[in-house]
Amino acid sequence: MLTASPRPSPVTPTIDLSAPGVRHGHLRLPYSRDDSAWGSVMIPICVIANGHGPTALLIGANHGDEYEGPAALFELARTLDSAEVSGRVIILPALNYPAFRAGTRTSPIDKGNMNRSFPGRPDGNVTQKIADYVTRHIVPLADIVLDFHSGGKTLDFLPYAAAHELPDKAQEARCFAAVAAFSAPYSMKMLEIDAVGMLDTTVEETGKVFVTTELGGAGTASARSIGIARRGVVNLLRHAGILAGTPEMAPTRWLDMPSADCFTFAQDDGLIVFEHDLGEAVRAGEVIARVYPVGKTGLAPAEYQAAMDGVLAARHVPGLIKAGDCLSVLAVLTEAP
């Protein structure tokens, strides 16, 4: 029985992705809407290529309210000289471009969460079409993929680069070597709550090197977190052999997320008051935070206790929390993998 070929992607690049030199353009996705009958979503892309060597795919704003990636990648696209490159660098500084322009985690067009939409569909909604194009036409070009993340408007993280435990231990070792080269203040063996639909999983299933980050959050970016992103991406390109030189290494503390006990979720609405700051040690049974009812005075807060020993790696922001929100993430200090 014959299987139908996948439908062609409606996304069209406005530049040649294989030509040498520096090229700035867009991935153009037709999008008919009230204010533009034959309109398009125009996703910025830059390709910098020279000679022979590996290809790095660098992605920012997979979620639209996370800013370290765009800050690092718009600058890299503006300043990187092709004469410095051996191979190719593909830069997508704002992958979920509608969400990035709106300052939201998900797309204002279809509410699509880009990092839960992979591998995508060529006949799906706007977010799924973008994910499909990246899966079928961009990821196959890459040898190493860096996908920048931070906490957006509802989480704040210790600044770390991360990879995942993988069935293929040789691939896993390559991923963690790349994490070490990124040289963030923290380096994480990361556990996902739900890996279905993530770019991470899509890339890792192809056997490629994948690195992600969490570089802060709270809906903004600091000079420090942007500096970590900018230095880290150059380090990664040096590690891959695409740029000359050795990575500019800085001290990093390795963290592990060994089990679901790392995560605490709110069961109450209210005002959240943390008893620990990011990076501080927490013992099992200690109160991480209290959630105060806000409809009436005199009511006792709900206490949320650590299920394990660790350090506070992530916390909810801003000051009000809803039942079901991730309240905190703990991680364990460990040795390098």
C-alpha positions as CSV (number, residue, x, y, z in Angstrom):
1,M,0.0,0.0,0.0
2,L,1.4,3.4,-1.0
3,T,1.6,6.1,1.6
4,A,0.9,9.7,0.5
5,S,3.8,12.0,0.5
6,P,3.7,14.8,3.1
7,R,2.0,18.0,1.9
8,P,4.5,20.6,0.9
9,S,5.2,23.4,3.4
10,P,3.5,26.7,2.7
11,V,6.5,28.5,4.2
12,T,9.0,30.0,1.8
13,P,12.4,31.4,2.6
14,T,13.2,34.7,1.0
15,I,17.0,33.9,1.0
16,D,19.1,31.0,-0.2
17,L,19.9,29.0,2.9
18,S,22.9,27.4,1.2
19,A,24.6,30.4,-0.4
20,P,27.9,31.7,1.0
21,G,28.2,35.1,2.8
22,V,25.8,36.9,5.1
23,R,22.1,36.9,4.1
24,H,19.2,38.5,6.0
25,G,15.6,37.6,5.1
26,H,12.5,36.0,6.2
27,L,10.5,32.8,6.3
28,R,7.3,33.9,4.7
29,L,4.1,32.1,5.8
30,P,0.9,33.1,4.0
31,Y,-1.7,34.2,6.5
32,S,-5.0,35.6,5.3
33,R,-6.7,37.8,7.9
34,D,-9.1,40.8,8.2
35,D,-6.4,43.5,7.8
36,S,-4.5,41.7,5.0
37,A,-6.4,39.4,2.7
38,W,-3.2,38.0,1.1
39,G,-1.0,38.8,4.1
40,S,1.9,36.8,5.5
41,V,3.8,36.1,8.8
42,M,7.4,37.2,8.2
43,I,9.8,35.4,10.5
44,P,13.3,37.0,10.5
45,I,16.1,34.7,9.5
46,C,19.9,35.1,9.0
47,V,22.3,32.7,7.4
48,I,26.0,33.2,7.6
49,A,28.1,30.7,5.6
50,N,31.6,30.2,4.5
51,G,33.6,27.2,3.3
52,H,33.2,23.7,4.8
53,G,32.2,22.9,8.3
54,P,29.3,22.1,10.6
55,T,26.0,23.9,10.7
56,A,24.6,25.5,13.9
57,L,20.9,26.3,14.2
58,L,20.4,29.1,16.8
59,I,16.8,29.9,18.0
60,G,15.3,32.6,20.2
61,A,11.8,33.4,21.2
62,N,10.4,29.9,20.8
63,H,8.2,31.4,23.5
64,G,7.5,35.0,22.7
65,D,8.0,36.5,26.2
66,E,11.6,35.3,26.7
67,Y,14.2,37.8,25.7
68,E,17.8,36.7,26.3
69,G,17.8,34.6,23.1
70,P,16.5,37.5,20.8
71,A,18.9,39.9,22.4
72,A,21.9,37.6,21.8
73,L,20.9,36.5,18.3
74,F,19.8,39.8,16.7
75,E,23.2,41.2,17.8
76,L,25.1,38.1,16.5
77,A,23.2,38.3,13.1
78,R,24.2,42.0,12.9
79,T,27.9,41.6,13.7
80,L,29.1,38.1,12.7
81,D,31.4,38.3,9.6
82,S,31.3,35.3,7.3
83,A,35.1,35.4,7.0
84,E,35.1,34.3,10.7
85,V,32.9,31.2,10.0
86,S,33.9,27.7,8.9
87,G,30.6,26.1,8.0
88,R,27.2,27.8,8.5
89,V,25.2,29.5,11.2
90,I,21.4,29.7,10.8
91,I,19.8,32.3,13.1
92,L,16.1,32.4,13.9
93,P,16.1,35.1,16.6
94,A,12.3,35.1,17.1
95,L,10.9,31.8,16.0
96,N,7.3,32.4,17.3
97,Y,7.3,35.8,15.7
98,P,3.6,36.6,16.3
99,A,4.1,35.8,20.1
100,F,7.4,37.7,20.2
101,R,5.7,40.9,18.8
102,A,2.8,40.5,21.2
103,G,5.1,39.8,24.2
104,T,3.2,36.6,25.0
105,R,4.3,33.0,25.6
106,T,1.8,31.7,23.0
107,S,0.8,33.0,19.6
108,P,-1.9,35.7,19.6
109,I,-3.1,34.2,16.2
110,D,-4.0,30.7,17.3
111,K,-2.8,30.5,21.0
112,G,-0.3,27.9,19.8
113,N,2.6,27.1,22.2
114,M,5.4,26.7,19.7
115,N,7.4,24.4,22.0
116,R,4.5,22.0,22.3
117,S,3.7,22.0,18.6
118,F,6.5,20.0,17.1
119,P,6.9,18.2,14.7
120,G,4.1,20.4,13.4
121,R,1.7,20.0,10.4
122,P,1.9,21.7,7.0
123,D,-1.9,21.9,7.0
124,G,-2.3,22.9,10.6
125,N,-2.7,26.3,12.3
126,V,0.0,29.0,11.9
127,T,2.1,27.7,14.8
128,Q,2.0,24.1,13.6
129,K,3.0,25.3,10.1
130,I,6.1,27.1,11.4
131,A,7.0,24.0,13.5
132,D,6.6,21.7,10.5
133,Y,8.9,23.9,8.3
134,V,11.6,23.9,11.0
135,T,11.3,20.2,11.5
136,R,11.4,19.2,7.9
137,H,13.5,21.9,6.3
138,I,15.8,23.5,8.9
139,V,16.7,20.9,11.5
140,P,18.0,18.5,8.9
141,L,20.6,21.1,7.9
142,A,21.9,21.4,11.4
143,D,24.6,19.5,13.3
144,I,24.1,21.4,16.6
145,V,21.0,23.2,17.8
146,L,20.8,25.9,20.5
147,D,17.3,26.9,21.7
148,F,17.3,29.8,24.1
149,H,14.7,29.8,26.9
150,S,14.1,31.7,30.1
151,G,11.1,31.9,32.5
152,G,8.9,34.3,30.6
153,K,6.4,36.3,32.6
154,T,5.6,33.5,35.2
155,L,8.9,31.9,36.2
156,D,12.3,33.1,37.2
157,F,15.3,30.7,36.9
158,L,18.9,30.4,38.0
159,P,20.9,31.1,34.8
160,Y,21.7,27.7,33.3
161,A,22.4,25.9,30.1
162,A,21.0,22.4,29.9
163,A,20.7,19.1,28.1
164,H,18.7,15.9,28.8
165,E,19.5,12.4,29.8
166,L,19.2,10.4,26.5
167,P,19.0,6.7,25.6
168,D,22.1,7.1,23.3
169,K,24.8,7.8,25.8
170,A,27.3,8.9,23.2
171,Q,24.9,11.5,21.9
172,E,24.1,12.5,25.6
173,A,27.9,13.0,26.2
174,R,28.1,15.3,23.1
175,C,25.2,17.3,24.4
176,F,26.6,17.8,27.8
177,A,30.0,18.7,26.4
178,A,28.3,21.4,24.5
179,V,26.5,22.6,27.7
180,A,29.9,22.7,29.4
181,A,31.3,24.8,26.5
182,F,28.4,27.3,26.8
183,S,29.7,27.9,30.3
184,A,26.7,29.4,32.0
185,P,26.9,30.0,35.8
186,Y,24.9,26.8,36.2
187,S,24.7,23.7,34.0
188,M,21.7,21.4,34.3
189,K,20.8,17.8,33.6
190,M,17.2,18.7,32.9
191,L,14.0,16.8,33.5
192,E,10.9,18.0,31.6
193,I,7.4,17.9,33.0
194,D,6.0,16.9,29.6
195,A,8.4,16.5,26.6
196,V,5.7,15.8,24.0
197,G,5.7,18.4,21.2
198,M,9.0,20.0,22.2
199,L,11.7,21.1,19.7
200,D,14.1,19.4,22.2
201,T,12.6,16.0,21.6
202,T,12.3,16.5,17.8
203,V,16.0,17.4,17.5
204,E,17.2,14.7,19.9
205,E,15.4,12.0,18.1
206,T,17.5,12.8,15.0
207,G,20.7,12.1,16.9
208,K,21.9,15.7,16.8
209,V,23.4,17.8,19.6
210,F,20.8,19.9,21.4
211,V,21.4,22.5,24.0
212,T,18.7,24.6,25.7
213,T,18.8,27.3,28.4
214,E,16.9,28.9,31.2
215,L,18.6,32.3,31.7
216,G,16.3,34.2,34.2
217,G,12.8,35.3,33.4
218,A,10.2,37.4,35.2
219,G,9.2,38.9,31.8
220,T,12.4,40.8,31.2
221,A,16.2,40.4,30.7
222,S,19.0,41.9,32.6
223,A,22.5,43.0,31.4
224,R,23.9,40.0,33.2
225,S,21.5,37.5,31.6
226,I,22.0,38.9,28.1
227,G,25.8,38.8,28.6
228,I,25.6,35.1,29.6
229,A,23.6,34.5,26.4
230,R,25.9,36.4,24.1
231,R,29.1,34.8,25.5
232,G,27.5,31.4,25.6
233,V,26.5,31.3,21.9
234,V,30.0,32.4,20.8
235,N,31.4,29.7,23.1
236,L,29.2,27.1,21.5
237,L,30.2,28.1,18.0
238,R,33.8,27.8,19.0
239,H,33.2,24.4,20.6
240,A,31.6,23.3,17.3
241,G,34.5,24.4,15.3
242,I,32.5,27.0,13.4
243,L,34.4,29.9,15.0
244,A,38.1,29.8,15.7
245,G,39.5,29.7,19.2
246,T,38.5,28.0,22.4
247,P,35.5,28.7,24.5
248,E,35.8,31.4,27.1
249,M,35.2,29.2,30.1
250,A,33.8,30.5,33.4
251,P,33.0,28.6,36.6
252,T,29.8,26.6,36.4
253,R,28.0,24.6,39.0
254,W,26.4,21.4,37.8
255,L,22.8,20.6,38.8
256,D,20.6,17.6,38.3
257,M,16.8,17.2,38.4
258,P,16.6,13.5,39.5
259,S,12.8,13.1,39.8
260,A,9.4,14.7,39.8
261,D,10.0,15.6,43.4
262,C,11.9,18.6,42.0
263,F,8.5,20.2,41.1
264,T,6.0,21.9,43.4
265,F,2.6,23.0,42.1
266,A,0.2,25.3,43.8
267,Q,-3.1,24.0,45.0
268,D,-4.4,27.4,46.1
269,D,-4.9,30.8,44.7
270,G,-3.4,33.8,46.5
271,L,-0.4,35.9,47.4
272,I,2.9,33.9,47.3
273,V,5.6,34.6,49.8
274,F,8.8,32.7,49.3
275,E,11.0,31.7,52.3
276,H,14.1,31.1,50.1
277,D,15.7,33.0,47.2
278,L,17.1,31.4,44.0
279,G,20.2,29.4,44.6
280,E,19.6,28.9,48.3
281,A,19.7,25.5,49.9
282,V,16.4,23.9,50.9
283,R,16.0,20.8,53.0
284,A,13.3,18.2,52.6
285,G,10.3,19.2,54.7
286,E,11.3,22.9,54.9
287,V,8.8,25.5,53.8
288,I,9.6,26.8,50.3
289,A,6.7,29.3,50.3
290,R,3.4,30.2,51.8
291,V,0.3,31.2,49.8
292,Y,-2.0,33.7,51.6
293,P,-5.7,33.9,50.8
294,V,-6.4,37.5,49.7
295,G,-10.2,37.7,49.9
296,K,-10.3,38.2,53.7
297,T,-7.9,39.0,56.5
298,G,-7.1,36.7,59.4
299,L,-6.9,33.5,57.2
300,A,-3.9,31.2,57.6
301,P,-1.6,30.7,54.5
302,A,-1.1,27.3,52.9
303,E,2.4,26.1,53.4
304,Y,4.4,24.4,50.6
305,Q,7.3,22.2,51.7
306,A,10.2,20.7,49.8
307,A,9.9,17.1,48.9
308,M,13.7,16.7,48.7
309,D,17.0,18.4,49.6
310,G,18.2,20.7,46.9
311,V,18.7,24.3,45.8
312,L,15.9,26.6,44.6
313,A,16.4,26.6,40.8
314,A,13.2,28.3,39.7
315,R,10.3,30.2,41.4
316,H,6.9,31.5,40.4
317,V,6.5,35.2,39.5
318,P,4.8,37.6,39.9
319,G,3.3,37.9,43.4
320,L,0.0,36.3,42.8
321,I,-0.4,32.6,42.0
322,K,-3.2,30.3,40.9
323,A,-3.9,26.7,41.6
324,G,-2.1,24.5,39.1
325,D,0.8,27.0,38.6
326,C,4.3,25.7,39.0
327,L,5.4,27.2,42.3
328,S,9.0,26.1,42.4
329,V,11.7,23.8,41.0
330,L,14.5,22.3,43.1
331,A,17.7,20.8,41.7
332,V,20.6,18.9,43.3
333,L,24.2,20.1,43.1
334,T,26.3,17.4,41.5
335,E,29.4,16.7,39.6
336,A,29.7,17.2,35.8
337,P,28.3,14.3,33.8
